[in-house]
Amino acid sequence: MSVLTAPRSTPPHGGAPSETTSLPRRAAILVVVCLAELLVLLDNTVVNVALPSMGVSLGADFAGLQWIVDAYTLTFAGFLLACGHLGDRYGRRRVMMIGLAGVAVMSVGGALATGVGMVVAARAAMGVFAAAVFPATLAILTATFTSPKARGAAIAVWTAMAGFAVAIGPTAGGWLLEHFSWHSVFWMNVPIALAVLAAAALVLPESRTQAHGRLDVPGLVLSLAGIATLVWSIIEGPRNGWLSPITLGALAGAVALLAAFVWREIRAQNPVFDVTLFRNRRFSLPALSITVAYFSMFGFLFLITQYFQGIQEYSPLEFGIRSLPFAAAVLIAAPAATMLALRIGTTAVLIGGFVLLAAGMGLAGQVTVDSPYAGIVLISMILMGLGLAVVQGPATESVMASVTADEAGAGSAVNDTTREIGGALGVAVLGSIVASTYTATVTPLVDRIPDTMMDPQQKEYARQSVLTVLEIRQHDVPSLFSGTKDQLILTMKSAALDGFQIASYATVGLAVLCAIVVAVLLPWRRPEGGSVLLGWMAAPSPDADAGGVPDAPAETEGGVHTADTGAPRPDLERSDP
């Protein structure tokens, strides 16, 4: 029989280094882990830049191009929790290395693809292997850096890497496309993945749980099916219609599958993830915060990409360079925000982050066609980068401080899944808002344009996205219709900006609402010792819930969880066969 203990009182297993490990060794571990994270994040951002080139080369329609992106998101999000649990159980380094090797192999498949279907299949497989890599990165860090201060610093660096990837992705992709074909965005992954794989074999320690008993296969299947169905319904919502029978049916199916997963995990002797953790506000509310932050960030990036490439008509490389301030803001703010949260508490820092996100999106909604880059555009990007960093770093630290060392991989997977769901929702919901406004304005004008000026495929692209402005601009047309072309381009840009403004207001409202929820429900002061101890299954303290007094830290006696009185807590025991 095993018992749940405090998260940091559970030692790392399988030879994972502790705080007594030399600083150079721990620094090397941090570098390798961050490079693995960078590979996964780059893989998504770089491909986005190459979509127009893929469309021309492969003859892909708009839906096909969308699925090149969405296939990766769908499998990545669906497999995160399963792969995180497998890493906890069988070894995080082992699962990460399998993932790195798979990303390299599937990248070759993508580079050699000759049709849209082959690219989509390669991207879907890459998402599965990326899901094996990502949870292990954060789990290895929490097993390596066990003190609250060191763990917070490591997570801050891990968080900052996300902002770096967001900016370097478009910049690297733009440079590659200026010198090579779209195949290069896949070839780029191969040497990086192989180099990180070799470094992982040499540097990373192995760590795993002391799990016993059978693998919870039904739990794995239900988690995969539930999350994948939810993400699919979100991705396809704009195309099928949010109130269409297929969308509503998929959402209902996702809810049923996830409910079955929760029911199974509560009763399982060896659960994939201890779902009762969501009763701990220091776990559930930071997870919600990450979801909202990534809803805002991915929605913003979706809008700003269309602004730079469609409205300002920048090349991919020019767009990447102009997005660098966003990355710089994340790189600077993530470490500072995480360290600040360790001093003054997570709640105040999260609220400040949402204020920054709301301000950034509010400003972004005021951008016009003639707005200079070194003005409202740049300020909104910096505010969004600061807001994301201020929310993500402390929220991630709180999530990982709320799980035992044995559940670090699964906890990391939950953290990552909330990011993916939030990002998918941001693109889908805000994209729907923009598309509805844009399409209603542009479609009547496009329909009146003769086929001699625009062929049916070009018309279809123009109806769906302002990103086709560059192609329309370069398209030769008879002088008789040149005025119509200029009018069409201006209408497309104005319609897109109208949609941006509505989408920005919706995001501001969501950020403010989440800030209020965090302010009311999340305790304002951190538990003693800088990390939350698992007193979450006990009835919450009325004072802590109402007045912001920190939850009373639990203690351990001989590894058995105790309440304030020091009496054993048998209700926290979980039987293993």
Buried (B, 14 or more C-beta within 10 A) or exposed (E): EBBBBBBBBBBBBBEBBEEEBEEEEBEBBBEBBBBBBBBBBBBBBBBBBBBBBBBEBBEBBBEBBBBBBBBBBBBBBBBBBBBBBBBBBBBBBBBBBBBBBBBBBBBBBBBEBEEBEBBBBBBBBBBBBBBBBBBBBBBBBBBBBBBBBBBBBBBBBBBBBBBBBBBBBBBBBBBBBEEEBBBBBBBBBBEBBBBBBEBBEEBBBBBBBEBEEEBBEBBBBBBBBBBBBBBBBBBBBBBBEBEEEEBBEBBEBBBBBBEBBBEBBEEBEBBBBBBBBBEBBBBBBBBBBBBBBBBBBBBBBBBBBBBBBBBBEBBBBBBBBBBBBBBBBBBBBBBBBBBBBBEEBBBBBBBBBBBBBBBBBBBBBBBEEEBEEEEBBBBBBBBBBBBBBBBBBBBBBBBBBBBBBBBBBBBBBBBBBBBBBBBBBBBBBBBBBBBEBBBEBBBEBBEEBEEEBBEEEBBBBBBBBBBBBBBBEEEEBEEEBEEBBEEBBEBBBBBBBBBBBBBBBBBBEBBBEBBEBBBEEBBBBBBEEBBBBBBBBBEBBEEBBEEBBBBBBBBBEEEBBBBEEEEBBEEBBBEEE
